[in-house]
Structures are given as structure tokens and as C-alpha cells.
């Protein structure tokens, strides 16, 4: 491998399949590949992740090991159980930045024990529109000032253990109504609006010392037609020039439809990689899918060709590699401990918001009405039924029942609880709730709350995490 090829590979962060690293990946790391991004498909438990990262580090000590561990609905370490901490919107509802710092520090300590060097969190986005399909509970709220305070608090806690924070998705995804995993969203903002709203949490993240920022795949019309990931105005002029960020810029996954699609299916990933480097990105995340060596070969070849034809300067590539290198610092050495739910439960309890006058009483029929999780979150255990039936003996749990099944079962219970995830965004859920007629029930909403649907008493948890569901079950059982 030539020196230029090694330089090109030093900025790449691919994903891979399985819970052990394939031989080709270990070999490439030894040759200088920048690092990897871990996903739920790579996780069994903390001990296995620690062994996996130790194996990667044995190939080269300074490998970057990233993970997408936001807590709440977007979890990788707890993909099999649900997160041990509530997500950002719940922390924003709890309203205590010091508590956010505690939660993030617990997350940082756990990631450090697992050998992770950079966490692709927190979201510095805002929750701005009910139609938003991808951010929702992943943001700390809709107020720029309040969200900024929590973003800074999260970064402070996470980085205590040497794990680099990565604020995302610059310049802010929350006002978009399309999912950039699938298509290219446009952010309907003027530059003045951006500075007053979206950029406020990112400015706070920079002041708090975030070591990385992730750019989002979305178009800001005043900056031109290219998405921020491929846009020098966004990354070089605004993020670095205006906001003064000096850390590493990591791209959102380049295999996402918003950017790869513009260049044509999988062949578009190499084109997006070159475009992102030219725009000012430093580390290229290509981890949404499980790739093999042939895809890395294509990306590396495209970067080398771009340097050779002059479209990408070698100086810019060297600068990107040097900035990415900052993310390779091994985290603080700390031991793996059993997961402790108490801190997460304290935050989840504080986040609960009660509307109307829920009057639970004794054994309960609890109905979990699932809707498809966002692509960012992916499948994980969700629902209140398994928890409430434990707290309230004699209760019954139904999952995704038809209307008639609910009405029939409800005759045997004085209390009915129906649990949803962003009911306002899913027609089948709204239709089911509206079809229940005069049935009295308590609505538990685990996502971003929307408009009242029939105005039943409602409990908002702002997260579908394990601890948020336990907190809601506790409240229902204790108020019965």
C-alpha cells in the first residue's frame, strides 16, 4: 500500500458485521485504517465489546473506535434490553443540566470501560416540527437556549472519561420533514434564522469543548444546493470560520440515501467521500451498512485519484487525517461494572409529565401499540406491558391487538392503559385510538408528544428507554 493510499484510509470509519472483527478489517487497521463504528449488530454485552475493541487495539493502539450511543431510543450497548438511561428529550423535560451531566458521565464511564474512543452524541438538533421523522426524542427540546445548556452539560459529563463527544447533526436537522437516511431534506431557514435557532446549541457545544461535530445530510438554501456534508460554505466558512470549531468534523454515514444517492447507489459512496473531504470533513463515517474490503478499496481509490487529478489537495487530506487522529486517544482505563439503573430511573421519574387526572386502580389492561422505530434507533425492546404486569399482579399485556380484542379484554379491567410512540405521526395508531369510542383509558406517550387524541388523561415519558418504561409503570402502580 502506497503512502498516499495509507493517508486516504486513515480518514475512513467503516462499519462491519458480526460480533468479532473479520480478518480483512484487522489487517487494514494494522495497515493504517482510521477506525471503525460499532452498531447494535456488533454488540452482545459490555464484556464482549471490551474484548472486541481490545482485539482491534492489538492491531494498532491508536485506532478510532466510534459508537452511536445516545441513550434512550438510540442505544447500541443496550440494544437487547433497552437503555439504562433516558434519552435527551426526557433529560430536557427533567430540566436539570447537572443531572444531564451525571447521566452523560455514567455513559462515558461505561463506554470507556468498553474501549470506545468517540461517541457519536449528543444530538445538538432541536425538536421543531411534529412531522420530523428522525430527531424527535433524540433532541433535548425545542428551546435553543435550554437545549444548548443540556448539550454543554452532556459533553462535559461524557468527556470526563476521555471519550470524545460528537455533537450532531450540523447545522441542525430538527426542522426538516424528511429522513436523510432515505432522501435529501431541505432545511427551510434563512441564515438569520439559523443563527438565532439551530446554531445556538452547536455554538454551546463548541464552547463546552466538544472534540468532534457531525455534519448532517441536509440542504440549507442560502448556502447553495449541496448538502452540508458536501458543502464548503457549511463546513469551512460557517463551522470553522464563523463558529471557530477546531476539532474533527465527522460525516454522517456516507451510505445514506441523502448523499450516496446523488452519486448513484453504492458507487456513490466514493464520490460522496471525495466531496466531503473537499468540503472540509475530516473523518468519513461509512458505517450504516456492513461493508467489506472491496468497498473500502473503491473509496480509497477514489480519494487517491482525486488527489492525483488535483480536485482534492494532498494538504487538505493530510489536514483531515491529523484532525481525525485527535479521536484516537484511548479513553480513561476503567473497569466494566454491572449496569446500575438507579441514576437513569431518577432521571426518568423526574422527566414524567402527567396531563389530566389519570386514575389507575388495581390490575390493569396495558396495550402496547407499536409503530416502526426510526432507522437511527432500529429495533429494540419497547413497551410498558412487561413492566406494568410485574408491578401490578393480575394485569394483562396486549401487543398490537385489533380494536375488538381491546374492547373485549377491557371488560375485565377497571383500568386500561394504551401505550404509543409518536401516535400523532402514525395513521394506524390514530385510527385505532379513535375507533375505541367511549372506552376510558390512560394514554402513555413514549415519543415526542403531539396533539391530544381524544383528550384522555396522558402520561408523557419522552423516551422509550427501559428506565422510562419502568418509571411510568411505577407511577401507575403507586397511584392505583
TAPE-V22380 format. One record per residue. N is the residue number from 1. RES is the residue in one letter. PSI is psi in whole degrees, 0 to 359 (NA if undefined). OMEGA is omega as a letter, one per 20 degrees, with the letter a starting at -180 (999 if undefined). BURIAL is b if it has 24 or more other ideal C-beta (glycine too) atoms within 12 Angstrom, else e. Layout:
BEGIN
n & res & psi & omega & burial
N & RES & PSI & OMEGA & BURIAL
N & RES & PSI & OMEGA & BURIAL
END
This chain:
BEGIN
n & res & psi & omega & burial
1 & X & 130 & a & e
2 & X & 166 & r & e
3 & X & 323 & r & e
4 & X & 321 & r & e
5 & X & 319 & r & b
6 & X & 320 & r & b
7 & X & 319 & r & b
8 & X & 319 & a & b
9 & X & 339 & a & b
10 & X & 347 & a & b
11 & X & 7 & a & b
12 & X & 136 & r & b
13 & X & 83 & a & b
14 & X & 160 & r & b
15 & X & 171 & r & b
16 & X & 166 & a & b
17 & X & 153 & r & e
18 & X & 169 & a & e
19 & X & 3 & r & b
20 & X & 150 & a & e
21 & X & 131 & r & b
22 & X & 157 & a & b
23 & X & 321 & a & e
24 & X & 325 & a & e
25 & X & 317 & r & b
26 & X & 318 & r & e
27 & X & 316 & a & e
28 & X & 323 & r & b
29 & X & 316 & r & b
30 & X & 331 & a & e
31 & X & 350 & r & b
32 & X & 5 & r & b
33 & X & 136 & a & b
34 & X & 310 & a & b
35 & X & 204 & a & b
36 & X & 163 & r & b
37 & X & 129 & a & b
38 & X & 145 & r & b
39 & X & 178 & r & b
40 & X & 329 & a & b
41 & X & 345 & a & b
42 & X & 2 & a & b
43 & X & 132 & r & b
44 & X & 304 & r & e
45 & X & 179 & a & e
46 & X & 320 & a & b
47 & X & 319 & r & e
48 & X & 320 & r & e
49 & X & 319 & r & b
50 & X & 319 & r & b
51 & X & 321 & r & e
52 & X & 312 & a & b
53 & X & 325 & r & b
54 & X & 322 & r & b
55 & X & 319 & r & b
56 & X & 319 & a & b
57 & X & 336 & r & b
58 & X & 337 & r & e
59 & X & 325 & r & b
60 & X & 122 & a & b
61 & X & 326 & a & e
62 & X & 29 & r & b
63 & X & 142 & r & b
64 & X & 130 & r & b
65 & X & 108 & a & b
66 & X & 160 & r & b
67 & X & 155 & a & b
68 & X & 73 & a & b
69 & X & 86 & a & b
70 & X & 339 & a & b
71 & X & 164 & a & b
72 & X & 230 & a & b
73 & X & 341 & r & b
74 & X & 95 & a & b
75 & X & 144 & r & b
76 & X & 317 & a & b
77 & X & 327 & a & b
78 & X & 32 & a & b
79 & X & 335 & a & b
80 & X & 345 & a & e
81 & X & 339 & a & b
82 & X & 148 & a & b
83 & X & 148 & r & b
84 & X & 355 & r & b
85 & X & 152 & r & b
86 & X & 164 & a & b
87 & X & 179 & a & b
88 & X & 318 & a & b
89 & X & 325 & r & b
90 & X & 320 & r & b
91 & X & 322 & r & b
92 & X & 321 & r & b
93 & X & 323 & r & b
94 & X & 329 & r & b
95 & X & 26 & a & b
96 & X & 97 & a & e
97 & X & 328 & r & b
98 & X & 324 & r & e
99 & X & 321 & r & b
100 & X & 318 & r & b
101 & X & 317 & r & b
102 & X & 314 & a & b
103 & X & 314 & a & b
104 & X & 324 & r & b
105 & X & 320 & r & b
106 & X & 321 & r & b
107 & X & 316 & r & b
108 & X & 319 & r & b
109 & X & 318 & a & b
110 & X & 318 & r & b
111 & X & 321 & r & b
112 & X & 317 & r & b
113 & X & 331 & r & b
114 & X & 355 & r & b
115 & X & 17 & a & b
116 & X & 139 & r & b
117 & X & 335 & a & b
118 & X & 132 & r & b
119 & X & 125 & a & b
120 & X & 66 & a & b
121 & X & 158 & j & b
122 & X & 166 & r & b
123 & X & 122 & r & b
124 & X & 13 & r & b
125 & X & 172 & r & b
126 & X & 153 & r & b
127 & X & 104 & a & b
128 & X & 341 & a & b
129 & X & 140 & r & b
130 & X & 338 & a & e
131 & X & 354 & a & e
132 & X & 121 & a & b
133 & X & 356 & a & b
134 & X & 335 & a & b
135 & X & 288 & r & b
136 & X & 242 & a & b
137 & X & 356 & a & b
138 & X & 347 & r & b
139 & X & 161 & a & b
140 & X & 353 & r & b
141 & X & 192 & a & b
142 & X & 344 & r & b
143 & X & 120 & r & b
144 & X & 317 & a & b
145 & X & 316 & a & e
146 & X & 315 & r & b
147 & X & 319 & r & b
148 & X & 319 & a & b
149 & X & 319 & r & b
150 & X & 324 & r & b
151 & X & 312 & r & b
152 & X & 319 & r & b
153 & X & 319 & r & b
154 & X & 314 & a & b
155 & X & 317 & r & b
156 & X & 315 & a & b
157 & X & 313 & a & b
158 & X & 316 & a & b
159 & X & 358 & r & b
160 & X & 332 & a & b
161 & X & 18 & r & b
162 & X & 3 & r & b
163 & X & 124 & a & b
164 & X & 134 & r & b
165 & X & 153 & r & b
166 & X & 98 & a & b
167 & X & 138 & a & b
168 & X & 164 & i & b
169 & X & 98 & a & b
170 & X & 133 & j & b
171 & X & 13 & r & b
172 & X & 123 & a & b
173 & X & 352 & a & b
174 & X & 338 & r & b
175 & X & 357 & r & b
176 & X & 151 & a & b
177 & X & 11 & r & e
178 & X & 155 & a & b
179 & X & 118 & a & b
180 & X & 350 & r & b
181 & X & 333 & a & b
182 & X & 324 & a & e
183 & X & 176 & a & b
184 & X & 108 & a & b
185 & X & 155 & r & b
186 & X & 131 & r & b
187 & X & 112 & a & b
188 & X & 73 & a & e
189 & X & 145 & r & b
190 & X & 167 & r & e
191 & X & 324 & r & e
192 & X & 318 & r & e
193 & X & 318 & r & e
194 & X & 313 & a & b
195 & X & 328 & a & e
196 & X & 339 & a & e
197 & X & 278 & a & b
198 & X & 320 & a & b
199 & X & 349 & a & b
200 & X & 310 & r & b
201 & X & 327 & r & b
202 & X & 323 & r & b
203 & X & 319 & r & b
204 & X & 321 & r & b
205 & X & 318 & r & b
206 & X & 315 & r & b
207 & X & 329 & r & e
208 & X & 353 & r & b
209 & X & 24 & r & e
210 & X & 135 & a & b
211 & X & 347 & r & b
212 & X & 156 & r & b
213 & X & 135 & r & b
214 & X & 131 & r & b
215 & X & 145 & a & b
216 & X & 155 & r & b
217 & X & 80 & r & b
218 & X & 150 & a & b
219 & X & 132 & r & b
220 & X & 106 & a & b
221 & X & 319 & r & e
222 & X & 342 & r & e
223 & X & 1 & a & b
224 & X & 188 & a & e
225 & X & 348 & a & e
226 & X & 142 & r & b
227 & X & 157 & a & b
228 & X & 322 & a & b
229 & X & 329 & a & b
230 & X & 20 & a & b
231 & X & 108 & r & b
232 & X & 329 & r & b
233 & X & 317 & a & b
234 & X & 309 & a & b
235 & X & 319 & a & b
236 & X & 310 & a & b
237 & X & 312 & a & e
238 & X & 302 & a & b
239 & X & 313 & a & b
240 & X & 311 & a & b
241 & X & 307 & a & e
242 & X & 315 & a & e
243 & X & 345 & r & b
244 & X & 25 & a & e
245 & X & 131 & a & b
246 & X & 359 & a & e
247 & X & 200 & a & b
248 & X & 134 & r & b
249 & X & 119 & r & b
250 & X & 136 & r & b
251 & X & 151 & r & b
252 & X & 166 & a & b
253 & X & 127 & a & b
254 & X & 352 & r & b
255 & X & 359 & r & b
256 & X & 149 & a & b
257 & X & 332 & a & b
258 & X & 327 & a & b
259 & X & 315 & a & b
260 & X & 324 & a & b
261 & X & 331 & a & b
262 & X & 341 & a & b
263 & X & 356 & r & b
264 & X & 86 & r & e
265 & X & 214 & a & e
266 & X & 330 & r & b
267 & X & 343 & a & e
268 & X & 343 & a & b
269 & X & 314 & r & b
270 & X & 320 & r & b
271 & X & 319 & r & b
272 & X & 324 & r & b
273 & X & 314 & r & b
274 & X & 315 & a & b
275 & X & 322 & r & b
276 & X & 319 & r & b
277 & X & 317 & r & b
278 & X & 321 & a & b
279 & X & 336 & r & b
280 & X & 5 & r & b
281 & X & 156 & a & b
282 & X & 320 & a & b
283 & X & 131 & a & b
284 & X & 111 & r & b
285 & X & 121 & r & b
286 & X & 42 & a & b
287 & X & 3 & a & b
288 & X & 327 & r & b
289 & X & 167 & r & b
290 & X & 110 & a & b
291 & X & 169 & r & b
292 & X & 183 & a & e
293 & X & 329 & a & e
294 & X & 324 & r & e
295 & X & 319 & r & b
296 & X & 320 & r & b
297 & X & 316 & a & b
298 & X & 318 & a & b
299 & X & 314 & r & b
300 & X & 315 & a & b
301 & X & 321 & a & b
302 & X & 320 & r & b
303 & X & 315 & r & b
304 & X & 316 & r & b
305 & X & 323 & r & e
306 & X & 323 & r & b
307 & X & 318 & a & b
308 & X & 327 & r & e
309 & X & 0 & r & e
310 & X & 359 & a & e
311 & X & 335 & r & e
312 & X & 122 & a & b
313 & X & 148 & r & e
314 & X & 329 & r & e
315 & X & 317 & r & e
316 & X & 319 & r & b
317 & X & 319 & r & b
318 & X & 317 & r & e
319 & X & 316 & r & b
320 & X & 316 & a & b
321 & X & 318 & r & b
322 & X & 321 & r & e
323 & X & 319 & r & b
324 & X & 325 & a & b
325 & X & 332 & a & b
326 & X & 341 & a & b
327 & X & 3 & a & b
328 & X & 357 & a & b
329 & X & 122 & r & b
330 & X & 143 & r & b
331 & X & 171 & r & b
332 & X & 137 & r & e
333 & X & 122 & r & e
334 & X & 153 & a & b
335 & X & 150 & r & e
336 & X & 133 & r & e
337 & X & 156 & r & e
338 & X & 143 & a & e
339 & X & 127 & a & b
340 & X & 118 & a & e
341 & X & 352 & a & b
342 & X & 316 & r & e
343 & X & 314 & r & b
344 & X & 322 & r & b
345 & X & 321 & r & b
346 & X & 317 & r & b
347 & X & 319 & a & b
348 & X & 321 & r & b
349 & X & 318 & a & b
350 & X & 335 & a & b
351 & X & 337 & a & b
352 & X & 138 & r & b
353 & X & 128 & a & b
354 & X & 127 & a & b
355 & X & 140 & a & e
356 & X & 207 & a & e
357 & X & 78 & r & e
358 & X & 133 & a & b
359 & X & 74 & r & e
360 & X & 158 & a & b
361 & X & 105 & r & e
362 & X & 200 & a & e
363 & X & 140 & a & b
364 & X & 144 & r & b
365 & X & 117 & r & b
366 & X & 127 & a & b
367 & X & 113 & r & b
368 & X & 114 & a & b
369 & X & 101 & a & b
370 & X & 150 & r & b
371 & X & 159 & a & b
372 & X & 127 & r & e
373 & X & 160 & r & b
374 & X & 159 & r & b
375 & X & 324 & r & b
376 & X & 321 & a & b
377 & X & 311 & a & b
378 & X & 176 & a & b
379 & X & 138 & r & e
380 & X & 164 & r & b
381 & X & 133 & a & b
382 & X & 147 & r & b
383 & X & 159 & a & b
384 & X & 338 & a & b
385 & X & 312 & a & b
386 & X & 333 & a & b
387 & X & 316 & a & b
388 & X & 326 & r & b
389 & X & 335 & r & b
390 & X & 318 & a & e
391 & X & 330 & a & b
392 & X & 86 & a & b
393 & X & 143 & a & e
394 & X & 354 & r & e
395 & X & 162 & r & b
396 & X & 140 & r & b
397 & X & 133 & r & b
398 & X & 144 & r & b
399 & X & 121 & r & e
400 & X & 47 & r & e
401 & X & 164 & r & b
402 & X & 164 & a & e
403 & X & 312 & a & b
404 & X & 325 & r & e
405 & X & 321 & r & e
406 & X & 312 & a & b
407 & X & 323 & r & b
408 & X & 312 & a & e
409 & X & 326 & a & b
410 & X & 337 & a & b
411 & X & 339 & a & e
412 & X & 0 & a & e
413 & X & 145 & r & b
414 & X & 335 & a & e
415 & X & 131 & r & b
416 & X & 129 & r & b
417 & X & 128 & r & b
418 & X & 128 & a & b
419 & X & 131 & a & b
420 & X & 167 & r & b
421 & X & 104 & a & b
422 & X & 60 & a & b
423 & X & 326 & a & b
424 & X & 340 & a & b
425 & X & 356 & a & b
426 & X & 109 & a & b
427 & X & 321 & a & e
428 & X & 329 & r & e
429 & X & 314 & r & b
430 & X & 317 & a & b
431 & X & 319 & r & e
432 & X & 313 & a & b
433 & X & 320 & r & b
434 & X & 334 & a & e
435 & X & 352 & a & e
436 & X & 357 & r & b
437 & X & 236 & a & e
438 & X & 8 & a & e
439 & X & 126 & r & b
440 & X & 126 & r & b
441 & X & 162 & r & b
442 & X & 128 & a & b
443 & X & 123 & r & b
444 & X & 116 & a & b
445 & X & 123 & a & b
446 & X & 353 & a & b
447 & X & 206 & r & b
448 & X & 122 & a & b
449 & X & 138 & r & b
450 & X & 204 & r & b
451 & X & 149 & r & e
452 & X & 137 & r & e
453 & X & 90 & a & b
454 & X & 358 & r & b
455 & X & 44 & r & e
456 & X & 164 & r & b
457 & X & 142 & a & b
458 & X & 143 & r & b
459 & X & 122 & r & b
460 & X & 128 & r & b
461 & X & 338 & r & b
462 & X & 14 & a & b
463 & X & 147 & r & b
464 & X & 17 & a & b
465 & X & 162 & r & b
466 & X & 314 & a & b
467 & X & 329 & r & b
468 & X & 323 & r & b
469 & X & 322 & r & b
470 & X & 318 & a & b
471 & X & 319 & r & b
472 & X & 319 & r & b
473 & X & 318 & r & b
474 & X & 314 & a & b
475 & X & 315 & a & b
476 & X & 317 & a & b
477 & X & 322 & a & b
478 & X & 342 & r & e
479 & X & 10 & a & b
480 & X & NA & 999 & b
END
